[in-house]
Amino acid sequence: MTTARKTTTVFLTILCALLLTIVGLTERWPAWIWATSAALLVVVPAAAMKIAAARRGPVPVVFEEQLTAPPVERTDCQVSQVALPSLWDDYDFVFSATVRWYLVEPPGRAPVLNPAGLAAETVLNRARALTEKREPGLASLVQHELGGLLSRMFPDATGQLQAMAENVSLTLRPQDQERLDRLAKVRKDKAVWEHQRTYEQSKRQYLGEDVLKDTGSAVVWWLAKNDEHVEKTVADLGLLAQLTSAANDSDIPERLQELLSPSRPDEPDGLDGIDGPVSPGAFAGSPGHRSAADHLSDLFDAMGFPEEDPRRAMLAAQFAHIIKEQNRYETAEEVLRRFAPPEPEDDAA
């Protein structure tokens, strides 16, 4: 400090001497003024420095060194292929990450035997608390959730260190992922099948309980379908009567018998010993009565479906379903036996 004061005094003295020299040369001072100025130039700065030092007081010689906090030492370890439970039993996530930590207390004050183990335990406990509430099919979404959850330092249970995780990876085992894909496909197929079944049930119920409830309902329905072709509806009255009778397993009313189409040319007009046309029940085994299968056969013939046409079996199966809805199981079985017989055992095998 003394050296600095002397340097300042010398600097000020030289500066004042230069200023006085410039002024004296400009004003052309006499000799006695030069002598007086030189004396003042030596005395005044020294006196001013002594007075200032006396007012300021002594300056402490020793200063405390400003200490900075020691740098935080961080270390890391790798955690790989650790199974973490999911919301579903037996479907575990596979977890991998880089665990980082730092000690809260220096090792000398609070010794930690294995800080890597404590840090890994802390990270795994936090990850498990999240994964056990998530479904295994959301592995990619849960991975990003864990990335955000474990990205912040968090103290362990003992409070001796804080840990976090980076490069988080969360996957499923390949066989578990394959099972989940198959389950998802089955659920989707089941949903489609249930919708189709509901649609078919609704359609059968609509046809059996509304459209084919009686001949009048069938005529109204057919007329609504062909509102611009009234003549066609009138021409199909006999066909609708047969269709309604087959669906309800009942005889055609007598008032609608005359609407039926005439017998085919290849049918005989009579039997041996019987004159006149054959009665409607002659080929059914009981005179005066024809089964629902006979009516359905006439319907197929009127629609132009020959015996070998596969559409007869397909339509007969649909009619059998409608008849079963009306609790006429024997009639439905008779229709199936006649038009859609079971396949031989060899073919079925």
C-alpha positions in Angstrom: 0.0 0.0 0.0 2.9 2.4 0.8 4.4 1.8 -2.7 1.1 2.7 -4.3 0.9 5.9 -2.3 4.4 6.9 -3.3 3.8 6.2 -7.0 0.6 8.3 -6.9 2.5 11.2 -5.3 5.3 11.1 -7.9 2.8 11.0 -10.7 0.8 14.0 -9.4 4.0 16.0 -8.8 5.2 15.4 -12.4 1.8 16.3 -13.8 1.7 19.6 -11.8 5.2 20.5 -12.9 4.3 20.1 -16.5 1.2 22.3 -16.1 3.1 25.0 -14.3 5.9 25.0 -16.9 3.4 25.4 -19.7 1.6 28.3 -17.9 5.0 30.0 -16.9 6.3 29.9 -20.5 3.0 31.2 -21.8 2.8 34.1 -19.3 6.6 34.7 -19.1 6.9 34.5 -15.4 9.8 36.3 -13.6 12.5 34.2 -11.8 11.1 34.5 -8.3 7.7 33.1 -9.4 9.5 30.0 -10.9 11.3 29.5 -7.6 8.1 29.8 -5.5 6.2 27.4 -7.9 9.0 24.8 -7.6 8.9 24.9 -3.8 5.1 24.6 -3.7 5.3 21.7 -6.3 7.4 19.7 -3.9 5.7 20.5 -0.6 1.9 20.5 -1.5 1.6 16.9 -2.9 3.5 15.4 0.0 1.4 17.3 2.6 -1.9 16.3 0.8 -0.9 12.6 0.8 -0.1 12.7 4.5 -3.4 14.4 5.4 -5.4 11.8 3.3 -3.6 8.9 4.9 -4.3 10.2 8.4 -8.0 10.5 7.7 -8.4 7.1 6.0 -6.8 5.2 8.9 -4.8 2.0 8.7 -5.6 -0.4 5.9 -5.7 -4.1 6.9 -2.8 -6.0 5.7 -4.3 -9.5 5.4 -7.5 -10.2 3.3 -9.5 -13.3 3.6 -9.3 -15.4 0.5 -12.7 -15.9 -1.2 -13.3 -19.6 -1.4 -15.6 -21.0 -4.1 -17.8 -24.1 -3.7 -16.1 -27.3 -4.8 -17.3 -28.7 -8.2 -20.1 -31.3 -8.0 -18.7 -34.7 -9.0 -21.2 -36.7 -11.0 -20.9 -40.3 -12.0 -23.0 -42.7 -14.0 -23.7 -46.4 -14.6 -25.7 -48.5 -17.1 -28.9 -50.4 -16.3 -29.8 -52.9 -19.0 -32.7 -55.4 -19.7 -34.5 -55.0 -16.3 -38.0 -56.5 -16.2 -40.6 -54.0 -14.8 -44.2 -55.1 -14.2 -47.1 -53.8 -16.2 -50.8 -53.6 -15.5 -51.3 -57.1 -16.9 -49.9 -60.1 -15.2 -47.0 -62.0 -17.0 -46.5 -59.1 -19.4 -43.3 -57.3 -18.2 -41.6 -54.3 -19.7 -37.9 -54.5 -20.5 -36.2 -51.3 -19.1 -32.7 -49.9 -20.0 -31.2 -46.5 -19.2 -28.1 -44.6 -18.2 -28.3 -43.7 -14.5 -26.5 -40.5 -13.3 -26.0 -39.3 -9.7 -24.1 -37.1 -7.4 -23.5 -37.3 -3.7 -25.2 -34.8 -1.5 -22.7 -35.2 1.4 -19.0 -35.7 0.9 -17.8 -39.3 1.3 -15.8 -38.3 4.4 -18.8 -37.2 6.3 -21.4 -39.7 5.2 -19.8 -42.8 3.8 -21.7 -44.5 1.0 -20.7 -48.1 0.3 -22.2 -48.4 -3.2 -23.6 -45.1 -4.6 -24.3 -46.8 -8.0 -26.6 -49.3 -6.3 -28.5 -46.7 -4.5 -28.9 -44.6 -7.6 -30.0 -47.6 -9.7 -32.5 -48.6 -7.0 -34.0 -45.0 -6.9 -34.4 -44.9 -10.7 -36.0 -48.4 -10.9 -38.4 -47.6 -8.0 -39.6 -44.5 -9.8 -39.9 -46.3 -13.1 -41.8 -49.2 -11.6 -44.3 -46.9 -9.9 -45.3 -45.7 -13.4 -45.1 -49.0 -15.5 -47.3 -51.1 -13.1 -50.2 -48.7 -13.9 -49.8 -48.9 -17.7 -51.0 -51.6 -20.2 -48.3 -53.5 -22.0 -49.6 -52.5 -25.5 -48.5 -48.9 -24.8 -44.8 -49.5 -24.5 -43.7 -46.7 -26.8 -45.9 -44.1 -25.0 -44.8 -45.2 -21.6 -41.1 -44.9 -22.7 -41.6 -41.2 -23.4 -43.4 -40.8 -20.0 -40.5 -42.4 -18.3 -38.1 -40.1 -20.2 -39.8 -37.1 -18.8 -40.2 -38.5 -15.3 -36.6 -39.6 -14.8 -35.0 -36.5 -16.5 -34.9 -34.6 -13.1 -32.6 -35.3 -10.2 -34.4 -37.0 -7.3 -33.1 -37.9 -3.8 -32.9 -41.5 -2.8 -34.5 -42.9 0.3 -31.5 -42.2 2.5 -31.0 -38.7 1.3 -27.3 -39.2 0.6 -27.5 -38.8 -3.2 -29.7 -37.6 -6.0 -30.2 -39.6 -9.2 -31.7 -39.3 -12.7 -31.7 -41.4 -15.9 -30.9 -40.7 -19.5 -31.3 -42.7 -22.8 -34.4 -44.5 -21.5 -35.5 -47.5 -23.5 -38.7 -49.5 -22.7 -39.8 -52.4 -24.9 -41.7 -55.8 -24.7 -40.3 -59.2 -25.3 -40.8 -60.3 -28.9 -43.1 -63.2 -27.9 -45.2 -61.0 -25.7 -45.6 -58.4 -28.5 -46.6 -61.2 -30.9 -49.3 -62.4 -28.4 -50.6 -58.9 -28.0 -50.9 -58.5 -31.8 -52.8 -61.7 -32.1 -55.1 -60.7 -29.2 -55.8 -57.4 -30.9 -56.6 -59.1 -34.2 -59.0 -61.5 -32.4 -60.8 -58.7 -30.6 -61.2 -56.8 -33.9 -62.5 -59.9 -35.7 -64.9 -60.6 -32.8 -66.3 -57.1 -32.9 -66.9 -57.4 -36.7 -68.5 -60.8 -36.2 -70.8 -59.5 -33.5 -71.9 -56.6 -35.6 -72.6 -59.0 -38.5 -74.5 -61.4 -36.2 -76.6 -58.5 -34.8 -77.3 -57.3 -38.4 -78.4 -60.8 -39.5 -80.6 -61.2 -36.4 -82.2 -57.9 -36.9 -82.7 -58.7 -40.6 -84.3 -62.1 -39.8 -86.5 -60.6 -37.2 -87.5 -57.9 -39.6 -88.3 -60.4 -42.3 -90.0 -62.9 -40.0 -92.0 -60.7 -37.7 -92.8 -57.8 -40.1 -92.3 -58.5 -43.8 -93.4 -62.1 -43.9 -95.8 -62.0 -41.0 -98.6 -62.6 -43.5 -99.3 -62.2 -47.2 -100.7 -58.7 -46.7 -97.5 -57.5 -45.0 -95.4 -59.1 -47.8 -97.5 -57.4 -50.5 -97.1 -54.0 -48.8 -93.3 -54.5 -48.5 -93.0 -55.7 -52.1 -95.1 -52.7 -53.3 -92.8 -50.3 -51.4 -89.8 -51.9 -53.1 -91.5 -51.6 -56.5 -93.6 -48.5 -56.1 -93.3 -47.7 -59.8 -94.3 -51.2 -61.0 -97.7 -51.9 -59.5 -98.4 -54.5 -62.3 -95.3 -56.4 -61.2 -96.5 -56.5 -57.6 -99.9 -57.8 -58.7 -98.3 -60.4 -60.9 -96.2 -61.6 -57.9 -99.0 -62.1 -55.5 -98.9 -65.8 -55.8 -95.2 -65.9 -55.3 -95.5 -63.7 -52.2 -98.3 -66.0 -50.8 -96.0 -69.0 -51.3 -93.1 -67.2 -49.6 -95.2 -66.2 -46.6 -96.6 -69.7 -46.2 -93.1 -71.2 -46.3 -91.8 -68.7 -43.8 -94.6 -69.3 -41.3 -94.9 -73.1 -42.0 -98.6 -72.8 -42.9 -100.9 -73.5 -45.8 -101.8 -71.0 -48.4 -105.2 -69.5 -47.6 -108.0 -70.7 -50.0 -108.7 -67.2 -51.2 -105.2 -67.1 -52.5 -105.1 -70.5 -54.1 -106.2 -69.1 -57.5 -103.2 -66.8 -57.5 -100.8 -69.7 -57.7 -99.1 -70.4 -61.0 -100.5 -73.3 -63.0 -98.8 -76.7 -62.9 -95.7 -77.2 -65.1 -96.1 -78.8 -68.5 -94.0 -81.8 -67.5 -96.2 -82.6 -64.6 -98.8 -85.4 -65.2 -102.4 -84.3 -65.3 -103.5 -87.4 -63.4 -102.5 -90.6 -61.8 -103.3 -94.2 -62.7 -106.9 -94.7 -61.9 -107.6 -91.1 -61.1 -109.2 -88.7 -63.6 -108.6 -85.0 -63.6 -105.6 -82.9 -62.4 -103.4 -83.9 -59.5 -104.4 -82.4 -56.2 -101.8 -80.1 -54.4 -101.0 -82.8 -51.9 -100.7 -85.7 -54.2 -96.9 -85.6 -54.2 -96.6 -84.9 -50.5 -97.7 -88.3 -49.3 -100.9 -87.0 -47.7 -103.8 -85.8 -49.8 -104.9 -82.2 -49.3 -101.8 -81.2 -47.5 -98.3 -80.1 -48.7 -95.3 -79.5 -46.5 -93.3 -76.2 -46.2 -90.5 -77.8 -48.2 -93.0 -78.5 -51.1 -94.1 -74.8 -51.0 -90.5 -73.7 -51.0 -89.7 -76.0 -53.9 -92.6 -74.4 -55.9 -91.2 -71.0 -55.0 -87.8 -71.8 -56.3 -89.3 -73.2 -59.5 -91.3 -70.0 -60.0 -88.1 -68.0 -59.5 -86.4 -70.0 -62.2 -83.9 -71.9 -60.0 -83.6 -75.5 -61.3 -82.9 -78.4 -59.0 -79.1 -78.3 -59.5 -78.9 -74.6 -58.9 -76.8 -74.0 -55.7 -78.9 -70.9 -54.9 -81.7 -73.2 -53.8 -79.6 -74.6 -50.9 -78.4 -71.1 -49.9 -81.9 -69.6 -49.9 -83.3 -72.7 -48.1 -80.7 -72.2 -45.3 -81.8 -68.6 -44.9 -85.5 -69.6 -44.8 -84.6 -72.3 -42.2 -83.1 -69.7 -39.9 -86.2 -67.6 -40.2 -88.4 -70.6 -39.5 -86.3 -71.4 -36.4 -87.0 -67.9 -35.1 -90.7 -68.8 -35.2 -90.0 -71.9 -33.0 -90.7 -74.3 -35.9 -87.6 -76.4 -35.5 -89.0 -79.6 -37.2 -90.0 -77.7 -40.3 -86.6 -76.0 -40.4 -84.9 -79.4 -40.2 -87.1 -80.7 -43.0 -86.2 -77.8 -45.2 -82.5 -78.3 -44.5 -82.7 -82.0 -45.2 -84.4 -81.5 -48.5 -82.5 -78.6 -49.9 -79.2 -78.5 -47.9 -78.5 -82.1 -46.9 -75.4 -82.7 -44.8 -72.2 -83.6 -46.6 -71.0 -87.2 -46.6 -68.7 -88.2 -43.8 -65.7 -88.6 -46.1 -66.1 -85.1 -47.5 -66.7 -83.6 -44.1 -63.5 -85.3 -42.8 
